[in-house]
């Protein structure tokens, strides 16, 4: 049977590379939020994305 490793795991998570990627992701999310705010009905975009995902999942 699978057993998880004991916590806390001594792995450095907040490395310079990870923080750099987090900063980049934050910037792009802020840009997306700004663009989404200009859409009169954001729900239309969200519904479209959900439909596209559903279409991709089906064989």
C-alpha angles and dihedrals in degrees: 000000000000116000123194119232118260118268139268096047112206098229123133104237102168097066123155091254093051093048090048091053091046090054091050092048091049091052093051092046090052090050091049091049090053093049092045090053089062092058109097093218111022091183089072090061093046092049090050092052091050091051091049091052091049091050092050093050096054115083 
